[in-house]
Amino acid sequence: MDVLISNEDELVVPISNEEIAAVVEEVLRADGVTRACRVSVSIVDADEIRGLNAAWRDIDTPTDVLSFECDDIDDDMIPADEPVELGDVILCPAVIEQQAPQFDTTFEEEFRLMLVHGACHLLGFDHIDPEEARAMEARELEILQELARKRGDDPNRVTIGPTTSHQEDASFC
């Protein structure tokens, strides 16, 4: 498992690069992924994520996280001895920090959630309709609770915001 982390502007991030890698690895473990994979995690400012959001989703505003899938984990065309390029998770710490109080979470908690959320998208999870959104949220909560256990924190204190369904964005996902 390779987690390639890029933070070219050295933006403030509430968790270490080691924890970022561990979070992505836990998402894959929770989904039963055993094959070698590569995931890119980029930390960007509000202007950069706004540009990406506008270019790829026709939504001209900054957002917290974007995910871009590359290869499918089950693609038989990729030789077994080569890692699967799962894709890219792009996080904007400024947006994440700003929205954390709205969900009664800390910057650190919200950052972890957005990282888990983005990595789940790379595995095919989505939240276009309410049923998918509830399933994705349940997986996110399960992963965040396991990560809390591993840190020695109380997993029962882990909370995530209301279920988000983006039916209006279906054409862009």
Secondary structure, DSSP 8 states (H G I E B T S, - for coil): -EEEEE-TT----SS-HHHHHHHHHHHHHHTT--S-EEEEEEE--HHHHHHHHHHHHS--S--SEEEEE-S-TT-TTS-TTS-EEEEEEEE-HHHHHHHGGGGT--HHHHHHHHHHHHHHHHTT---SSHHHHHHHHHHHHHHHHHHHHHHT--GGG---------GGGTTT-
